[in-house]
Amino acid sequence: ADLLCVPETEIVKRLFLQGIAVNVTQTLDVPTATMVAEELEILVEIPEKEEQARKVTDMIDAADLDSLQRRPPVVTIMGHVDHGKTTLLDSIRKTKVAQGEAGGITQHTGAYHVDVEHEGVMQQIVFLDTPGHEAFTAMRARGARVTDIAILVVAADDGVQPQTIEAISHAKAAGVPLVVAVNKMDKEQANPDRVKQELMEHGLVPEEWGGDTVMVPVSAITGNNLDQLLEMIILVSEVEELSANPDRPARGTVIEAHLDKARGSVATLLVQNGTLRVGDTLVVGSVFAKVRAMIDDRGNRVDEAKPSFAVEVLGMNDVPEAGDEFEVFTNEKEARAEADRRKDESRQSRLQQTMASRRVTLSSLSARASEGELKELNLVLKTDVQGSLEAILGSLEQLPQDEVQLRVLYAAPGEIAETDIDLAAASDAVILGFNTTLATGARQAAEREGVDVRDYSVIYNLLDDIQGAMEGLLEPEM
Ligand code: GDP
């Protein structure tokens, strides 16, 4: 009724005349709703099922859609410094992996998996064991999306802190669901309700208060409630319907890589689609490789790795970079050609980067807006004080957003930090500074990443520029 701009009773009456008795609290099926709307001369379009389209990603092709199977979630831990990220990772690993695994856990591979029993079935969760969002953002800035779910650790005795808020912004910008671990519950000063209240101010509403964010009170030190946390991750992953096609050549991303004196170039690869096998020929970034041996996260030699699992791979002729993608080729000649092609390409793109053509600036966004190509304008806002922050956010909200939507990824008072630059680089955002400065290192980072940092001291000028860019009217800078 709201959409059709008629009173609810009007719809009830029309249906009654058709011999359908309903009351206002009932839900109509699509054909009935269409019939009513058409009687009112409103054209109804039924959106195509997005389900299938959504599953086609960088890693999954349309050809995989008929062979998709469930895969375990890949989880990253984020949160403020000292809130217990490392302790939580260690504690989960010790309680879950040490049982019956002989010494395998000394290995540091960049990722490990744990087994969790859920409704009588053994399931796995894969943890990326580089805590902190640096890794997360650095990878995303390179275009790699490896994390399915992020655990946000918040200490119950310290509450929401600057890096907590940053982590929330990063996860939101990446579209990654968050599960909150309210940690240090064993401490006397623990105040989980305060944590929940503070998180609400940042848009995370706990389930028990009617929201949709799962929050689990835990203690990384005593191990209390960790099982509950793991189970919640499984539940969230079920909603996400994570899947891949194990029956195809593997594809995925480099989690970390280094040169080992004894073993040569060693890389941890996360398989995101297909199955990786010993003997496979692959191209990693622009490196050619023939898989000589694979070692899993528990130190065992394995012959194959399925989707969502990470393995150390030996046999690369050079060291790839974290965040590089890899792909298995059935034809060795093609693989070598592809590696060469990528080498050329990366040389080219490096050249372009130095020429700063990758740079996303407010005026390049404006040019795209004038072509009608820009749908969203991403912003990171840093100001001198809370008051000006609120004033600017309030005014930005007032700008007409019919053509281009404004998305403020992160807004806070304070200096413009390197992490702000990372966030902007990962999301093609522009940074707006109001009466604030760049922290040490942030300027170089901005230049390196090609991030546009604009600095204002008059709110009107800031709004004028943003509005101009949204309307495609901003003059290009020389
Ligand atoms: P990170 O910086 O987030 O990785 O934090 P750490 O894991 O290094 O933990 C910071 C400090 O908090 C360490 O001294 C930990 O022992 C302590 N800590 C972590 N988790 C808990 C917990 O559940 N309870 C208590 N009492 N201390 C914790």
Residues whose N, C-alpha, C, O or C-beta is under 5 A from the ligand:
A	BS01	GDP	H80 V81 D82 H83 G84 K85 T86 T87 L88 N183 K184 M185 D186 K187 V218 S219 A220 I221
